[in-house]
Amino acid sequence: MSSSPIYQNRFDKFNCCVLIPTYNNEGTLASVLQDLMVYTSNLVVVNDGSTDATRQILKKFNNVEVLHFEENRGKGVALNRGFEFAEKLGYSYAITIDSDGQHYPDDLDVFLKEMESRKPGDPEILLVGDRNMGREGIPGKSSTGNRFSNFWYLVVTGTQLYDTQSGYRLYPLKVVNELKLLTRKFEFEIEIIVKAAWRKVEVKNIPIKVIYAENRVTHFRPFRDIARITLLYMWFVLVSFFYIHPRNKYQDFKRKGFVRFWKEDIIKSQEPPHKKAAAIALGVFIGISPFWGLHTLLVFLLAAVFRLNKVIAFLFSNISIPPLIPFIVYGSYQVGSLISGKGFNWGIDPDKFDSSAEVFQGLWHYVLGSFTLAGFAALLIWIVFYFLFSVTNQKQVIKP
């Protein structure tokens, strides 16, 4: 009598399966499935229109649930349809693993342990295997592309990941099957973690092992797939900066109220005083700057680049609210006029701008003055709030 797979009870506890998308991996598919069956019998394979011996190989595994595509449709479609298929089979979670043999089946234990450590009331979780891309043996192109993706993932979600492109993951099926997912190729794995993070799912890295064999079959096409990932992130930047980030911060601010928001998100922030003050200064600088319509985009982008508190920076960038805009524009123009040697022009008469040269000169005064005023205000604000935060921190330290 054969013994049960090693982790079968743990997989059944979470209604979890292993989902394997495959396309023309006849050289490694059978061994991957055999290795996985040592740990669980909850296996689902999506054959993405393979033209090699994949169908014949899968016929030998009677206990594996298989979804066949007649034509190759891309990894994104294979995963998307696989998630739907797995949920219909009664599963709540799916751990995806590549069929090229680069992943170690015994790392399933890492995913299960993370699930077992969860407490009632914890947010839903999506786990991404961290391959430690900085170590030796990792292809240079993979490491470079991953760093690019990691940075922009941080920008559009506010969450730090060290590996955003690993295919070894655990997905909550109910959540991902409710997402509106549009991509079809490798960029799908970026789209799904970004949109899950926007849904308040905790997207988290966990350490895994990986091996890159010389004869491994990969269908990743560097130029085309990186181009698609780049375009996807460009779209995500626009959506996140003009909708997601402002919406989330507004909802948080509205839920807490100003006093509580100030105390919890600003005063009690664990960041040092100089960084909190710098976030406020950045917000003020962007708010006064002449980049109207781009303030939200710039403040989140620069806050991510300089690793400053995005909440604080965004809050203070709203110095350019409609009642203050005329004063900001007027003050900027006067400062620019003074710097240009024209002196103050307190009574601005639009009729005096009767030529294109004078219009452009007035615009130059405004732009020059805007940056000068923004820089001066940001520096002054940094000094004031650095002092205030330093005093506040000292009081919190000595408080019994």
Sequence and secondary structure as in RCSB ss.txt:
>XXXX:A:sequence
MSSSPIYQNRFDKFNCCVLIPTYNNEGTLASVLQDLMVYTSNLVVVNDGSTDATRQILKKFNNVEVLHFEENRGK
GVALNRGFEFAEKLGYSYAITIDSDGQHYPDDLDVFLKEMESRKPGDPEILLVGDRNMGREGIPGKSSTGNRFSN
FWYLVVTGTQLYDTQSGYRLYPLKVVNELKLLTRKFEFEIEIIVKAAWRKVEVKNIPIKVIYAENRVTHFRPFRD
IARITLLYMWFVLVSFFYIHPRNKYQDFKRKGFVRFWKEDIIKSQEPPHKKAAAIALGVFIGISPFWGLHTLLVF
LLAAVFRLNKVIAFLFSNISIPPLIPFIVYGSYQVGSLISGKGFNWGIDPDKFDSSAEVFQGLWHYVLGSFTLAG
FAALLIWIVFYFLFSVTNQKQVIKP
>XXXX:A:secstr
     TTHHHHHHTTEEEEEEESS TTTHHHHHHHHHTT S EEEEEES  SSHHHHHHT TTSEEEEESS   H
HHHHHHHHHHHHHTT SEEEE  TTS B GGGHHHHHHHHHT  TT   EEEEEE  TTSTTS HHHHHHHHHHH
HHHHHHHS   S S  S EEEEHHHHTTS     STTHHHHHHHHHHHTT EEEEEE  B   TT      HHHH
HHHHHHHHHHHHHHIIIIIHHHHHHHHHHHHHHHHHIIIIIIT SS HHHHHHHHHHHHHHHHSS TT HHHHHH
HHHHHTT  HHHHHHHHGGG GGGHHHHHHHHHHHHHHHTTS    S  GGG  SHHHHHHHHHHHHHHHHHHHH
HHHHHHHHHHHHHHHHHHHHHHH  
